[in-house]
Amino acid sequence: MPASMLRQIGGFAPLADYLADDYELGRNIARAGGRIELSGAVVDCREAPAGWKEVWKHQLRWARTIRVCRPWAYFASVLGNATLWPLLWLVAAKDPRRLRFVWRRCSFG
């Protein structure tokens, strides 16, 4: 990004209080008429394995970021939740033992 564009959008200081500062930076550049491009380079990040607490905090932060930046996408994300639908199916079943029969009939193996 050229320094002139950074000056035009007010620098980095206005982004300090945003949860998704990178998203806001891109949005401000686009609003000012700048061009947003995705890099063709893949960045590989490695870190030590995390415990459940760290993973939960990370997922929660991502969810908050999506909720703030794209509320409709956040709301619709429940439709793609891989855990929700089987749990609802289990709860809706009057006799969970019957689900084994249905599951066997639907299996592909």
Secondary structure, DSSP 4 states (H G I P E B T S, - for coil): --HHHHHHTT-SGGGTT-TTHHHHHHHHHHHTT------SSPPP---PPPPHHHHHHHHHHHHHHHHHH-HHHHHHGGGG-TTHHHHHHHHH-S-HHHHHHHHHHH---
